[in-house]
Amino acid sequence: MKKILYASILSLALGLSSCSKEFLVSSPTDQVDAGTLLKDTQGAQVAMDGIYRMLFTSGWSESNTSQNFGITSTKIFTSLMGEDFLQDAQGNGWFYFDYKFDVRARFTSTGWRSYATWNFYYTLISNANYILAAEKTLTGDPKVVENIMAQAYAMRAYAYFQLIQIFQQTYVGHQTSPGVPVYTEPTTSASQGKGRGTVEEVYTQINQDLDKAIGLFSSDKGRQTHISHLDYYIANAIKANVSLVQNKWADAEKFSTEALSKSGVTMLGSGDLYGGFNSVKMKDVLWGAEIITSQSGIYASFFSHMDASAGQYAASSRKCIYNWLYDQIPNTDARKKWWNGPTDGGTPETKPYNQIKFRYSDKTASLGDYIFMRAEEMQLVKAEAQANQGKLAEAKSTLADLMKLRNATGYQTILDKSVMSKDLTMGSIGTPTTLMDQIILQRRIELWGEAERIFDILRLKTGFNRNATGSNHSFKPTWNTLDPVNKEFILTIPQKEFDGNTAMDANKDQNPL
């Protein structure tokens, strides 16, 4: 029997913040008649809206729920697994065990990272599958039906893309390695469990879903009733990221360019960088979650772990920038103000190198929108894809379009000094020499706290280094962090999956312990 976790469609429809903690022993229809909810487009969009709410709610583990709150929780722990993003103290303990690589051995627990992550993304998949199963029977405007199905296809693709990067090494060189179980139909207590298959098979499903989503969205590209809803441009953005991981450079350029073509979306100017990245109304936002007053007061949240001025989790465990990376940012670069310098101090907020990039919009109400994807990410994907195709002049121009918004007086000098080469020579630390070095460096600065750093470390095969001279890292692993395929870079599969899925054998199918 399949042993993924799910939140019932009832939970989705009502927008509840909790999910079922039992493995799949019954269909979600046990709690509400899916045939009723998924009868027409209105009910189907309600179910999709429930999925969107799950993207920022907590409760994905049976304990330690304060460090499990959806997409931005993933962004934090995958960033802490690298070198650019660190905690300066253990504090309450949340996320510090990710930073110390002390979660993989806890795969038998229902309170730790493996279980919570598997639970979260397979819950999204399970509910998307129920919506997709209604594709032929859903009543309503055909254009609306297409749009809802496109949302569900894109959501399923996104969830599988996250899972395969978290639970296995990067695509290139590991196509035949074990993947994650792929389910494309609704599941019940009688559903047969599936094995891991291969990485290639997972990416095949991801790409099929994205192609389907983009095709369905394309009939009405401008239809997006809320910024939280997946649309044509976000589907293209996800496809661009998938293509980047697969080293399909022409596709990565094509889809990132299309994502950037969304009307009204443009990169931020230097004067727009200091609002706290807490509003989906920012002009560069492609995808985000708007948190309204009735949803505020969420103590276990991205901002409670990031905003040290709020007196919450972040006050005792600051999220800081690696001082090596901070030193790479010129004083003329407006982004340097996203972090404190080395001599600040006195209060939790002003500790050395503490981030002030992400802040509550209203600390009293614990209010702040979640930003999942910005235009700047696609700009950097486009530059990297162009460079890898040997289109160096175009890549330089694409990168310049971003850099001049951040460092108007100094960007040209930096780019003129860069050797026109697609070779990445800098590694984790070192001196940026080539154009590709500069593209990746700008990505690390611009998307600090937003992109999953360990994913880049895996796909670029650089490993990481926390040991630059005078490093401010509070934890430095003793194992070889420069090994590009180190077992520590991916999570272990939760024991609960093996306990109930006869198609998977813990002795054969578990990731290296």
MARDREN-962946 format. One record per residue (C-alpha): x, y, z. Coordinates in steps of 0.1 Angstrom, whole numbers, padded with zeros to 4 digits, always signed. Layout:
<lopas>
XYZ
...
</lopas>
This chain:
<lopas>
+0000+0000+0000
+0013+0034-0009
+0025+0053+0022
+0026+0090+0012
+0011+0116+0035
-0018+0137+0026
-0041+0165+0037
-0077+0158+0029
-0095+0178+0002
-0117+0190+0031
-0087+0206+0047
-0079+0222+0014
-0113+0235+0008
-0116+0251+0042
-0080+0264+0041
-0070+0247+0074
-0034+0250+0085
-0030+0214+0096
-0028+0182+0077
-0034+0146+0084
-0006+0129+0102
-0017+0094+0093
-0003+0076+0063
-0028+0070+0035
-0053+0046+0048
-0083+0061+0031
-0092+0084+0003
-0097+0121+0010
-0133+0115+0000
-0138+0099+0034
-0140+0134+0048
-0157+0152+0020
-0173+0139-0012
-0146+0147-0038
-0173+0141-0064
-0192+0170-0051
-0163+0194-0045
-0147+0186-0078
-0179+0187-0098
-0175+0222-0112
-0148+0248-0117
-0158+0268-0086
-0152+0238-0063
-0121+0228-0082
-0106+0262-0077
-0115+0261-0040
-0095+0229-0038
-0065+0245-0057
-0067+0275-0034
-0064+0251-0004
-0032+0237-0019
-0019+0273-0022
-0026+0279+0014
-0006+0248+0023
+0025+0263+0007
+0030+0285+0037
+0013+0267+0067
+0031+0247+0093
+0023+0213+0107
+0041+0189+0084
+0057+0169+0112
+0044+0155+0144
+0068+0176+0164
+0093+0204+0157
+0065+0220+0137
+0081+0255+0142
+0106+0246+0115
+0082+0231+0090
+0061+0257+0072
+0062+0249+0035
+0082+0263+0006
+0101+0289+0026
+0110+0263+0052
+0127+0244+0024
+0145+0275+0012
+0159+0280+0047
+0171+0244+0053
+0186+0240+0018
+0204+0273+0022
+0218+0263+0055
+0232+0231+0040
+0256+0253+0019
+0280+0280+0029
+0265+0314+0021
+0237+0313+0047
+0244+0304+0083
+0231+0306+0119
+0254+0323+0144
+0240+0303+0173
+0218+0273+0180
+0191+0294+0197
+0159+0275+0200
+0174+0247+0179
+0152+0251+0149
+0171+0246+0116
+0205+0245+0134
+0205+0207+0130
+0201+0212+0092
+0231+0235+0094
+0251+0209+0113
+0240+0181+0089
+0225+0164+0119
+0191+0154+0105
+0198+0125+0081
+0202+0100+0109
+0167+0110+0122
+0148+0094+0094
+0129+0071+0117
+0114+0100+0135
+0081+0117+0125
+0094+0150+0139
+0124+0157+0117
+0133+0169+0083
+0130+0138+0062
+0095+0130+0073
+0083+0167+0072
+0097+0172+0037
+0084+0140+0022
+0050+0147+0038
+0047+0182+0025
+0055+0176-0011
+0037+0143-0015
+0006+0160+0001
+0007+0186-0027
+0010+0158-0053
-0018+0137-0037
-0042+0166-0038
-0032+0177-0073
-0038+0142-0085
-0074+0144-0072
-0080+0176-0091
-0064+0163-0123
-0086+0132-0121
-0116+0154-0126
-0102+0169-0158
-0128+0152-0181
-0158+0155-0158
-0154+0191-0145
-0183+0213-0156
-0179+0250-0163
-0162+0273-0188
-0138+0252-0208
-0112+0279-0205
-0115+0279-0167
-0112+0241-0167
-0080+0243-0187
-0066+0269-0164
-0073+0249-0132
-0059+0217-0147
-0028+0237-0158
-0024+0249-0122
-0026+0213-0109
-0001+0200-0135
+0024+0228-0127
+0020+0222-0090
+0026+0185-0093
+0057+0191-0114
+0070+0216-0089
+0066+0192-0060
+0084+0164-0079
+0112+0187-0089
+0117+0197-0053
+0116+0161-0041
+0141+0147-0066
+0166+0174-0058
+0162+0169-0020
+0163+0131-0020
+0188+0124-0048
+0220+0138-0063
+0217+0161-0093
+0204+0150-0126
+0235+0151-0148
+0256+0119-0141
+0228+0103-0121
+0201+0097-0146
+0199+0060-0138
+0202+0065-0100
+0171+0058-0078
+0145+0085-0080
+0114+0090-0059
+0081+0072-0063
+0059+0087-0090
+0021+0088-0087
-0001+0104-0112
-0035+0091-0101
-0056+0095-0069
-0047+0071-0042
-0068+0051-0017
-0061+0025+0009
-0061-0001-0019
-0035+0017-0040
-0004-0002-0048
+0028+0014-0036
+0055+0022-0062
+0093+0019-0061
+0118+0046-0066
+0123+0042-0103
+0151+0063-0118
+0160+0100-0117
+0154+0101-0155
+0118+0088-0150
+0111+0115-0125
+0124+0143-0147
+0104+0128-0176
+0072+0132-0155
+0082+0167-0144
+0087+0178-0180
+0055+0161-0193
+0035+0179-0166
+0051+0213-0173
+0047+0209-0210
+0010+0201-0204
+0006+0230-0180
+0023+0255-0204
+0001+0243-0233
-0031+0246-0213
-0021+0280-0199
-0011+0293-0233
-0047+0296-0245
-0052+0325-0220
-0018+0336-0208
-0031+0366-0189
-0055+0346-0167
-0042+0348-0131
-0068+0358-0105
-0042+0360-0077
-0004+0362-0075
-0005+0330-0055
-0019+0311-0084
+0004+0293-0108
+0001+0307-0143
+0017+0305-0177
+0048+0326-0167
+0055+0307-0135
+0052+0274-0153
+0078+0287-0178
+0100+0298-0149
+0098+0263-0133
+0106+0248-0167
+0136+0271-0170
+0149+0259-0136
+0144+0223-0146
+0162+0228-0179
+0191+0245-0160
+0195+0214-0138
+0194+0191-0168
+0219+0213-0186
+0195+0220-0214
+0208+0254-0220
+0188+0265-0250
+0156+0255-0232
+0166+0273-0200
+0172+0305-0220
+0139+0301-0239
+0117+0295-0209
+0134+0321-0187
+0129+0346-0214
+0092+0337-0217
+0088+0340-0179
+0103+0374-0180
+0079+0386-0207
+0050+0388-0182
+0033+0422-0185
+0040+0445-0156
+0068+0424-0141
+0102+0440-0140
+0134+0438-0119
+0137+0461-0088
+0156+0493-0088
+0181+0500-0061
+0156+0522-0042
+0132+0493-0039
+0155+0469-0021
+0149+0477+0015
+0112+0471+0022
+0118+0437+0037
+0108+0415+0008
+0074+0410+0024
+0049+0421-0002
+0036+0403-0033
+0029+0438-0047
+0066+0443-0055
+0070+0448-0092
+0094+0419-0096
+0072+0392-0080
+0063+0363-0103
+0049+0340-0076
+0041+0345-0039
+0016+0341-0011
-0003+0371+0002
-0008+0368+0040
-0039+0387+0050
-0047+0399+0085
-0070+0369+0093
-0040+0347+0085
-0015+0366+0105
-0002+0357+0139
+0017+0328+0125
+0046+0324+0150
+0062+0295+0132
+0070+0313+0099
+0097+0324+0076
+0099+0359+0092
+0099+0346+0128
+0131+0328+0118
+0146+0357+0098
+0136+0390+0114
+0158+0393+0145
+0141+0426+0154
+0108+0409+0162
+0121+0392+0193
+0111+0358+0181
+0132+0328+0170
+0156+0349+0150
+0165+0370+0180
+0185+0341+0195
+0197+0325+0163
+0205+0350+0136
+0205+0341+0099
+0237+0356+0087
+0257+0359+0055
+0291+0341+0052
+0316+0369+0057
+0335+0356+0026
+0305+0363+0004
+0299+0397+0022
+0334+0407+0013
+0328+0400-0024
+0301+0427-0025
+0315+0462-0034
+0306+0491-0011
+0290+0507-0042
+0265+0477-0045
+0231+0486-0030
+0226+0450-0018
+0254+0452+0008
+0229+0470+0030
+0209+0437+0032
+0233+0426+0060
+0252+0442+0089
+0289+0446+0087
+0315+0430+0108
+0315+0456+0136
+0278+0460+0142
+0264+0447+0175
+0246+0454+0207
+0211+0441+0199
+0200+0408+0182
+0191+0427+0151
+0225+0444+0148
+0248+0414+0154
+0276+0411+0129
+0266+0399+0094
+0229+0394+0105
+0205+0397+0076
+0180+0426+0074
+0169+0417+0039
+0137+0399+0050
+0115+0416+0076
+0080+0415+0088
+0057+0441+0072
+0040+0443+0106
+0059+0427+0136
+0030+0432+0160
+0006+0412+0138
+0034+0388+0126
+0024+0399+0091
+0044+0396+0059
+0039+0381+0024
+0060+0352+0012
+0079+0356-0021
+0085+0324-0039
+0099+0336-0072
+0111+0369-0085
+0121+0382-0120
+0157+0385-0109
+0160+0347-0106
+0149+0343-0142
+0173+0370-0153
+0202+0350-0138
+0190+0317-0152
+0189+0334-0186
+0225+0347-0183
+0238+0314-0172
+0221+0295-0200
+0234+0320-0226
+0269+0317-0213
+0268+0279-0214
+0258+0280-0250
+0288+0302-0258
+0267+0333-0263
+0290+0352-0240
+0283+0387-0253
+0246+0382-0248
+0251+0366-0214
+0272+0396-0204
+0245+0420-0215
+0218+0400-0196
+0239+0401-0165
+0247+0438-0169
+0209+0446-0170
+0207+0433-0134
+0240+0445-0121
+0235+0481-0132
+0204+0482-0111
+0224+0472-0081
+0258+0488-0087
+0253+0516-0112
+0288+0531-0107
+0308+0499-0105
+0292+0471-0125
+0309+0480-0158
+0344+0478-0143
+0336+0444-0128
+0323+0430-0160
+0351+0444-0181
+0376+0426-0159
+0359+0393-0163
+0374+0369-0188
+0349+0361-0214
+0346+0324-0207
+0318+0300-0197
+0341+0281-0174
+0333+0282-0137
+0367+0286-0120
+0359+0301-0087
+0343+0271-0069
+0328+0278-0035
+0353+0304-0026
+0381+0321-0044
+0386+0349-0069
+0359+0355-0096
+0378+0355-0128
+0355+0345-0157
+0321+0357-0168
+0306+0325-0155
+0322+0331-0121
+0305+0365-0120
+0271+0351-0131
+0272+0325-0103
+0285+0350-0077
+0257+0375-0086
+0232+0346-0082
+0246+0339-0047
+0243+0375-0037
+0209+0384-0053
+0191+0352-0043
+0205+0348-0008
+0178+0333+0013
+0156+0327-0017
+0172+0301-0039
+0180+0266-0025
+0218+0269-0023
+0225+0232-0019
+0207+0226-0052
+0232+0249-0070
+0261+0232-0052
+0249+0199-0064
+0242+0209-0101
+0274+0229-0104
+0294+0201-0087
+0315+0225-0067
+0309+0212-0031
+0312+0240-0006
+0338+0255+0017
+0330+0272+0050
+0367+0276+0059
+0378+0309+0043
+0403+0328+0064
+0385+0343+0094
+0353+0324+0086
+0323+0334+0107
+0306+0300+0105
+0296+0287+0138
+0298+0251+0125
+0324+0237+0101
+0319+0200+0091
+0349+0177+0094
+0340+0156+0064
+0349+0165+0028
+0324+0192+0019
+0342+0197-0015
+0331+0162-0026
+0304+0171-0053
+0284+0139-0046
+0287+0137-0008
+0259+0117+0008
+0254+0145+0033
+0240+0168+0005
+0207+0148+0002
+0182+0137+0027
+0174+0101+0038
+0139+0087+0030
+0116+0086+0061
+0112+0051+0076
+0074+0055+0074
+0076+0052+0037
+0093+0018+0040
+0070+0006+0067
+0039+0007+0045
+0052+0005+0009
+0060-0031+0000
+0075-0019-0033
+0103-0003-0013
+0129-0021+0007
+0147-0001+0034
+0178-0023+0030
+0180-0016-0007
+0162+0016-0014
+0174+0039+0014
+0199+0066+0006
+0234+0061+0020
+0233+0065+0058
</lopas>
